[in-house]
Amino acid sequence: MINPFPTIHPIYGILFFYGASFLVLSFSIGIKDMKGSNLRIADSLWLLAIFGLVHGVREIVEIYPRLEGDHLLLDELFYLEIISTVLLTASYLFLLQFGLSLSLENKRKRRMWTVGTYAALCITLILFLDLYGLNSKMLTIRQAQIGIRNTFGLIGGLAAAYGLIRYSYSSEMKKLSLSITRNIYYAGIVMAAYAFFTSYVFVAIARFLNVSPELFRGIAAVLITYFIMKALNVFDIETRLRVEDQARALVQAEKLASLGQLAAGIAHEINNPLTNVSLEIQMLRNELGGDCGQLIRERFNNMEKHVDRAAVIAQELLQFSHKREAELLPLNINEVITNALAQMKHKLRTVVIERDRTLVPDVMGDRGKLEQVFINILSNAVDSMPEGGTISISTLLREGMVEASVADTGTGIASENLSKVFEPFFTTKEIGSGTGLGLSICYGIIKQHQGSIDLSSIVGQGATVTIKIPVTNQVDRLKAED
């Protein structure tokens, strides 16, 4: 009696299991809303999704010739093998490109590495096929598949593994979620194992142990899909944090608007009597002429000094209340720092300035506003070192941002105050020594430049202010994302 239910070889289930895992990976990435994401991985995940789709389809297609092997004509089998080889090659090319895209942010370097890697792999594949001295079309195709796995598959998997592991250590990941970071790291580790499972060495080991290499590849595919799916939650976390930041910014904007109106009114009320007092002092000087004694001249000087101090406070209040839009033009941050140092020359006589003048590309900035930022930071640094000290200034290019750091050897700031230093009217100085608006104004200016400003400090060892501003060709992209 003929069995109506033919025996299904376990390899068919393994191939289906293997292919379906990568299809799930592809669909998981495809349905994820990454629109508006600022994460670098968002620009690369589509390559991994296409790899999963093409490779998953290829593995499932592989079941058909195995099921129909005896019923297929040789030409039909040959064309199926051709299709399978094309799908295999395409999938590994997308995997390799994913790894390069995630590892290399610089597009020029990425293009160079892509061309060089593809050329080297093609030459290796040709040498591999030549080594076997092939003499039939079918043998050529099957050996080509082995060669593709050992070149594009192995290197593509390792490149993707390196990209994932390297990205798991990035600052943007660590700031968002440690659990997401771990999932990306584990995905990278399993991807490295998957790359090894495609190699000729592992196939030889599997055959010696009489086990199917596809079984290990399938298990790796499931684990990669699992960890990537868990890591995709990072976009939900990013969206939630962005909404929270927008809500906080809205509340802060309303508070600052009210404070700005109050500050403007106070500044105008202060300026009027200050102007009158200054005029009265000048009139008294003129009336007394040279007849006034040394003591009276010193008192006049002290009066003028305090009037000037009050005028500076009023000016800071006006700057805080009237925030004009920055006029962004290409400029070099090193030149801005040099100009700020020149304007602060009289106040910097008691400190040592150390500069690391690294060549950096231009940024889009408002020269006057950025000079004001560095003058405020330098002034705070000097005030923190009443007995003198050292101010170290450095610039460098990092991840598409020009980074400028100003470090001092002053008294430092207590850890509990670090989160408050950019708030309006917060100051650690003695009453009457400052308004607490300097760093708040700096924060607003740097935000207008699509940048960031951070302060780190250790009490008794000094403080470091780090400013990051996007280079010229990054500004339009950042504005579009906002």
C-alpha positions as CSV (number, residue, x, y, z in Angstrom):
1,M,0.0,0.0,0.0
2,I,1.3,3.4,-1.0
3,N,1.8,5.8,2.0
4,P,-0.2,9.0,1.2
5,F,1.9,10.9,3.6
6,P,5.5,10.8,2.4
7,T,8.3,10.9,4.9
8,I,9.6,14.5,5.5
9,H,13.3,14.6,6.0
10,P,14.3,16.7,9.1
11,I,16.5,18.9,6.9
12,Y,13.3,20.4,5.4
13,G,12.0,21.5,8.8
14,I,15.5,22.9,9.6
15,L,15.6,25.0,6.4
16,F,12.0,26.2,7.0
17,F,12.9,27.1,10.6
18,Y,16.1,28.8,9.4
19,G,14.5,30.8,6.7
20,A,11.4,31.8,8.7
21,S,13.6,33.2,11.5
22,F,15.2,35.6,9.1
23,L,11.9,36.5,7.5
24,V,10.5,37.4,11.0
25,L,13.7,39.5,11.5
26,S,13.0,41.4,8.3
27,F,9.3,42.0,9.0
28,S,10.1,43.1,12.6
29,I,12.4,45.8,11.3
30,G,10.1,46.7,8.5
31,I,7.1,47.4,10.7
32,K,9.1,49.4,13.3
33,D,8.4,53.1,13.2
34,M,11.9,54.7,13.0
35,K,10.7,57.9,11.4
36,G,12.3,61.0,13.0
37,S,14.9,58.9,14.9
38,N,18.2,60.4,15.6
39,L,19.9,57.1,16.3
40,R,22.7,56.2,13.9
41,I,21.5,52.6,13.7
42,A,18.2,53.7,12.2
43,D,20.1,54.6,8.9
44,S,21.5,51.0,8.7
45,L,18.8,48.7,9.8
46,W,17.0,48.6,6.4
47,L,20.1,46.8,5.1
48,L,19.7,44.1,7.8
49,A,16.0,43.9,7.0
50,I,16.7,43.2,3.3
51,F,19.3,40.6,4.2
52,G,16.8,38.8,6.4
53,L,14.1,38.9,3.7
54,V,16.4,37.7,0.8
55,H,18.2,35.1,2.9
56,G,15.0,33.8,4.4
57,V,13.3,33.4,1.0
58,R,16.5,31.7,-0.3
59,E,16.5,29.1,2.5
60,I,12.8,28.3,2.1
61,V,13.2,28.1,-1.7
62,E,16.0,25.6,-1.1
63,I,13.4,23.1,0.2
64,Y,11.7,22.8,-3.2
65,P,14.5,21.1,-5.2
66,R,15.2,18.8,-2.3
67,L,11.5,17.7,-2.3
68,E,11.2,17.4,-6.1
69,G,14.8,16.3,-6.7
70,D,14.0,13.1,-8.7
71,H,11.1,14.7,-10.6
72,L,13.1,17.8,-11.8
73,L,14.9,17.9,-15.1
74,L,18.6,18.7,-14.9
75,D,18.0,22.1,-16.6
76,E,15.3,23.0,-14.2
77,L,17.5,22.1,-11.2
78,F,20.3,24.1,-12.7
79,Y,18.2,27.2,-13.1
80,L,16.9,26.8,-9.5
81,E,20.5,26.6,-8.3
82,I,21.3,29.8,-10.3
83,I,18.4,31.6,-8.5
84,S,19.5,30.2,-5.2
85,T,23.1,31.4,-5.8
86,V,21.9,34.9,-6.8
87,L,19.7,35.2,-3.7
88,L,22.6,33.9,-1.5
89,T,25.0,36.5,-2.9
90,A,22.6,39.4,-2.7
91,S,21.7,38.6,0.9
92,Y,25.4,38.5,2.0
93,L,26.1,41.7,0.2
94,F,23.4,43.5,2.1
95,L,24.7,41.9,5.4
96,L,28.2,43.1,4.6
97,Q,26.9,46.6,3.7
98,F,25.0,46.7,7.0
99,G,28.2,46.0,8.9
100,L,30.2,48.6,7.0
101,S,27.4,51.2,7.4
102,L,27.1,50.7,11.1
103,S,30.9,50.6,11.7
104,L,31.9,53.6,9.5
105,E,30.0,56.8,10.0
106,N,32.2,58.7,7.5
107,K,30.7,58.1,4.1
108,R,34.0,58.6,2.2
109,K,35.7,55.9,4.3
110,R,32.6,53.7,4.0
111,R,32.8,53.9,0.2
112,M,36.6,53.2,0.2
113,W,36.1,50.1,2.5
114,T,33.2,48.9,0.5
115,V,35.0,49.0,-2.9
116,G,38.2,47.5,-1.4
117,T,36.3,44.7,0.5
118,Y,34.2,43.8,-2.5
119,A,37.2,43.6,-4.8
120,A,39.2,41.5,-2.3
121,L,36.2,39.1,-1.9
122,C,35.6,38.7,-5.6
123,I,39.3,37.9,-6.2
124,T,39.2,35.4,-3.3
125,L,36.1,33.8,-4.7
126,I,37.6,33.5,-8.2
127,L,40.8,31.9,-6.8
128,F,38.6,29.5,-4.7
129,L,36.7,28.3,-7.8
130,D,39.9,28.0,-9.9
131,L,41.4,25.9,-7.2
132,Y,38.8,23.2,-7.7
133,G,39.3,22.9,-11.5
134,L,35.6,22.5,-12.1
135,N,34.3,20.6,-15.1
136,S,30.5,20.8,-15.0
137,K,27.9,23.5,-14.8
138,M,26.1,22.1,-11.8
139,L,29.4,21.5,-9.9
140,T,30.5,25.0,-10.7
141,I,27.2,26.5,-9.2
142,R,27.4,24.4,-6.0
143,Q,31.1,25.1,-5.5
144,A,30.3,28.8,-6.1
145,Q,27.7,28.7,-3.3
146,I,30.4,27.2,-1.0
147,G,32.8,29.9,-2.1
148,I,30.2,32.7,-1.5
149,R,29.6,31.5,2.0
150,N,33.3,31.4,2.8
151,T,33.9,34.9,1.4
152,F,30.9,37.2,1.4
153,G,29.1,35.2,4.0
154,L,32.0,34.9,6.5
155,I,33.2,38.5,6.0
156,G,29.7,39.9,5.9
157,G,28.7,38.2,9.1
158,L,31.9,39.3,10.9
159,A,31.5,42.9,9.6
160,A,27.9,42.9,10.9
161,A,29.0,41.4,14.2
162,Y,31.7,44.0,14.6
163,G,29.3,46.8,13.8
164,L,26.7,45.7,16.3
165,I,29.3,45.1,19.1
166,R,31.0,48.4,18.5
167,Y,27.6,50.3,18.4
168,S,26.6,48.7,21.7
169,Y,29.5,50.6,23.3
170,S,28.4,54.0,21.8
171,S,27.5,56.8,24.1
172,E,24.0,57.2,22.5
173,M,23.1,53.6,23.4
174,K,24.4,53.8,27.0
175,K,22.4,57.0,27.6
176,L,19.2,55.4,26.5
177,S,19.1,51.9,28.0
178,L,21.6,49.4,29.4
179,S,19.3,46.5,28.6
180,I,19.0,47.6,24.9
181,T,22.8,47.9,24.9
182,R,23.2,44.3,26.1
183,N,20.8,43.0,23.5
184,I,22.7,44.7,20.7
185,Y,25.9,43.3,22.1
186,Y,24.5,39.8,22.3
187,A,23.2,40.1,18.7
188,G,26.7,40.9,17.6
189,I,28.2,37.9,19.5
190,V,25.6,35.5,17.9
191,M,26.2,37.2,14.5
192,A,29.9,36.3,14.8
193,A,28.9,32.7,15.6
194,Y,26.6,32.7,12.6
195,A,29.5,33.9,10.4
196,F,31.6,31.0,11.7
197,F,28.8,28.6,11.0
198,T,28.9,29.6,7.3
199,S,32.6,28.8,7.0
200,Y,34.2,25.8,5.3
201,V,36.0,24.9,8.5
202,F,32.7,24.6,10.5
203,V,31.0,22.6,7.6
204,A,33.9,20.2,7.8
205,I,33.6,19.8,11.5
206,A,29.8,19.4,11.2
207,R,30.2,16.6,8.6
208,F,32.8,14.9,10.8
209,L,30.3,15.0,13.7
210,N,27.4,13.9,11.4
211,V,25.3,17.0,12.2
212,S,23.7,19.5,9.8
213,P,25.4,22.9,9.5
214,E,21.9,24.4,8.8
215,L,20.8,23.4,12.3
216,F,23.4,25.6,13.9
217,R,22.7,28.4,11.4
218,G,19.0,28.2,12.2
219,I,19.6,28.4,15.9
220,A,21.9,31.4,15.3
221,A,19.2,33.0,13.1
222,V,16.6,32.6,15.9
223,L,18.9,34.2,18.5
224,I,19.8,37.0,16.2
225,T,16.2,37.7,15.5
226,Y,15.3,37.5,19.2
227,F,18.0,40.0,20.3
228,I,17.4,42.4,17.5
229,M,13.6,42.4,18.1
230,K,14.3,43.2,21.8
231,A,16.8,45.9,20.8
232,L,14.2,47.5,18.5
233,N,12.5,48.8,21.6
234,V,15.1,51.4,21.7
235,F,13.1,53.4,19.2
236,D,10.1,53.4,21.6
237,I,12.3,54.5,24.4
238,E,13.8,57.3,22.2
239,T,10.3,58.4,21.2
240,R,9.1,58.5,24.9
241,L,12.2,60.4,26.0
242,R,11.7,62.9,23.1
243,V,8.1,63.5,24.1
244,E,9.1,64.0,27.7
245,D,11.9,66.4,26.6
246,Q,9.4,68.4,24.5
247,A,7.0,68.6,27.4
248,R,9.7,69.7,29.7
249,A,11.0,72.2,27.1
250,L,7.4,73.6,26.7
251,V,7.1,74.1,30.5
252,Q,10.6,75.6,30.7
253,A,9.8,77.9,27.8
254,E,6.7,79.2,29.5
255,K,8.7,79.8,32.7
256,L,11.5,81.5,30.9
257,A,9.1,83.7,29.0
258,S,7.6,84.9,32.3
259,L,11.1,85.3,33.8
260,G,12.2,87.2,30.7
261,Q,9.3,89.7,30.9
262,L,10.1,90.2,34.6
263,A,13.9,90.5,33.9
264,A,13.3,93.0,31.1
265,G,11.2,95.2,33.4
266,I,13.7,95.0,36.2
267,A,16.6,95.8,33.9
268,H,14.9,98.9,32.5
269,E,14.0,100.1,36.0
270,I,17.6,99.6,37.1
271,N,19.1,101.3,34.1
272,N,17.3,104.6,34.5
273,P,18.6,105.4,38.0
274,L,22.0,104.0,37.1
275,T,22.2,106.4,34.2
276,N,21.3,109.3,36.5
277,V,23.8,108.3,39.1
278,S,26.6,108.0,36.5
279,L,25.7,111.5,35.2
280,E,25.7,113.0,38.7
281,I,29.1,111.5,39.4
282,Q,30.5,112.9,36.2
283,M,29.0,116.4,36.9
284,L,30.5,116.4,40.4
285,R,34.0,115.4,39.0
286,N,33.7,118.3,36.5
287,E,32.6,120.8,39.1
288,L,35.3,119.9,41.6
289,G,37.9,119.6,38.9
290,G,41.4,119.2,40.2
291,D,40.6,120.7,43.6
292,C,39.3,117.4,45.1
293,G,41.7,115.4,47.2
294,Q,43.0,111.9,46.7
295,L,40.4,110.4,49.0
296,I,37.5,112.0,47.1
297,R,38.9,110.7,43.8
298,E,39.2,107.2,45.2
299,R,35.6,107.4,46.4
300,F,34.5,108.6,42.9
301,N,36.3,105.7,41.4
302,N,34.7,103.2,43.7
303,M,31.3,104.7,43.0
304,E,31.8,104.4,39.3
305,K,33.1,100.8,39.6
306,H,29.9,99.7,41.5
307,V,27.7,101.6,39.0
308,D,29.5,99.7,36.2
309,R,28.9,96.4,38.0
310,A,25.2,97.2,38.4
311,A,25.1,98.1,34.7
312,V,26.6,94.8,33.7
313,I,24.0,92.9,35.8
314,A,21.3,94.9,34.0
315,Q,22.8,94.1,30.7
316,E,22.8,90.4,31.5
317,L,19.1,90.6,32.4
318,L,18.4,92.3,29.1
319,Q,20.4,89.6,27.2
320,F,18.4,86.9,29.1
321,S,15.0,88.5,28.2
322,H,15.8,89.4,24.6
323,K,17.1,86.3,22.8
324,R,17.6,87.2,19.1
325,E,17.9,84.4,16.6
326,A,21.5,83.4,15.8
327,E,22.8,84.4,12.4
328,L,24.6,81.3,11.3
329,L,27.6,81.6,9.0
330,P,30.6,79.3,8.4
331,L,33.3,80.0,10.9
332,N,36.2,78.2,12.6
333,I,35.8,77.6,16.3
334,N,39.5,78.0,16.9
335,E,39.3,81.6,15.7
336,V,36.3,82.3,18.0
337,I,38.3,81.0,21.0
338,T,41.3,83.2,20.0
339,N,39.0,86.3,19.8
340,A,37.5,85.5,23.2
341,L,40.9,85.1,24.8
342,A,42.0,88.5,23.3
343,Q,38.9,90.2,24.8
344,M,39.6,88.5,28.2
345,K,43.3,89.3,28.2
346,H,43.1,91.7,31.1
347,K,41.3,89.1,33.3
348,L,43.5,86.2,32.3
349,R,46.8,87.7,33.6
350,T,46.7,85.6,36.8
351,V,46.2,82.2,35.0
352,V,48.2,80.0,32.6
353,I,46.5,79.3,29.3
354,E,47.3,76.0,27.6
355,R,45.9,75.4,24.1
356,D,45.7,72.4,21.8
357,R,45.1,73.9,18.4
358,T,43.8,70.9,16.5
359,L,42.7,71.6,12.9
360,V,38.9,71.2,12.8
361,P,36.4,71.9,10.0
362,D,34.1,75.0,10.0
363,V,30.8,75.1,11.9
364,M,27.7,77.1,11.2
365,G,27.7,79.7,13.9
366,D,27.0,83.3,15.1
367,R,30.5,84.7,15.9
368,G,29.3,87.2,18.4
369,K,27.2,84.8,20.3
370,L,29.8,82.1,20.4
371,E,32.5,84.6,21.6
372,Q,30.0,85.5,24.4
373,V,29.8,81.8,25.3
374,F,33.5,81.4,25.6
375,I,34.0,84.7,27.5
376,N,31.4,83.6,30.1
377,I,33.1,80.2,30.5
378,L,36.6,81.7,30.7
379,S,35.3,84.3,33.2
380,N,33.8,81.5,35.4
381,A,37.1,79.6,35.2
382,V,39.1,82.6,36.4
383,D,36.7,83.3,39.2
384,S,37.1,79.7,40.4
385,M,40.9,80.2,40.7
386,P,41.3,83.3,42.9
387,E,45.0,82.4,43.5
388,G,45.8,81.5,39.9
389,G,45.9,78.2,38.1
390,T,45.7,76.7,34.6
391,I,43.0,76.8,31.9
392,S,43.4,74.1,29.2
393,I,41.5,74.6,25.9
394,S,41.3,71.9,23.3
395,T,39.3,71.3,20.1
396,L,38.8,68.1,18.1
397,L,36.4,66.5,15.6
398,R,34.3,63.6,16.9
399,E,31.4,61.9,15.2
400,G,30.5,64.8,12.9
401,M,30.7,67.4,15.7
402,V,33.4,70.0,16.5
403,E,34.1,69.5,20.2
404,A,35.7,72.3,22.3
405,S,36.7,71.8,25.9
406,V,37.6,74.4,28.5
407,A,39.1,72.8,31.7
408,D,40.3,74.7,34.8
409,T,42.1,73.7,38.0
410,G,39.8,75.7,40.2
411,T,37.6,74.8,43.2
412,G,35.2,72.7,41.2
413,I,31.4,72.3,41.7
414,A,29.7,69.9,44.1
415,S,28.0,66.9,42.4
416,E,24.6,67.9,43.7
417,N,24.8,71.2,41.9
418,L,25.9,69.9,38.5
419,S,22.3,69.4,37.3
420,K,21.4,73.0,38.2
421,V,24.3,75.0,36.7
422,F,22.4,75.8,33.4
423,E,19.3,76.9,35.2
424,P,18.6,80.7,35.2
425,F,19.7,82.6,38.3
426,F,21.5,79.6,39.8
427,T,25.0,80.4,41.1
428,T,27.5,79.0,43.5
429,K,29.1,82.4,43.9
430,E,28.6,84.6,47.0
431,I,25.6,86.9,47.0
432,G,26.5,90.0,45.0
433,S,29.2,88.3,43.0
434,G,27.0,87.1,40.1
435,T,23.5,86.8,38.7
436,G,23.6,83.1,37.7
437,L,22.6,83.9,34.2
438,G,26.0,83.3,32.4
439,L,25.7,79.6,31.9
440,S,22.0,79.8,31.2
441,I,22.6,82.2,28.4
442,C,25.4,80.0,27.1
443,Y,23.1,77.0,27.1
444,G,20.5,78.9,25.1
445,I,23.1,80.0,22.5
446,I,24.5,76.5,22.0
447,K,21.0,75.1,21.6
448,Q,20.4,77.7,18.8
449,H,23.5,76.2,17.1
450,Q,22.0,72.7,17.2
451,G,24.7,71.7,19.6
452,S,25.2,70.7,23.3
453,I,27.0,72.0,26.3
454,D,28.0,69.8,29.3
455,L,29.8,70.5,32.5
456,S,31.7,68.0,34.6
457,S,33.6,68.7,37.8
458,I,35.4,67.3,40.8
459,V,35.4,69.4,44.0
460,G,39.0,70.7,44.6
461,Q,40.2,69.6,41.2
462,G,38.5,71.9,38.8
463,A,35.7,71.8,36.2
464,T,35.5,71.0,32.4
465,V,32.9,72.6,30.1
466,T,32.5,70.7,26.8
467,I,30.7,72.3,23.8
468,K,29.7,70.3,20.7
469,I,28.6,72.0,17.5
470,P,27.8,70.1,14.3
471,V,30.1,70.7,11.3
472,T,28.8,72.7,8.4
473,N,27.5,69.8,6.4
474,Q,25.6,68.4,9.4
475,V,23.5,71.4,10.2
476,D,20.8,71.1,7.5
477,R,20.3,67.4,8.5
478,L,19.9,68.3,12.1
479,K,17.4,71.1,11.3
480,A,15.4,68.7,9.1
481,E,15.2,66.2,11.9
482,D,13.9,68.8,14.4
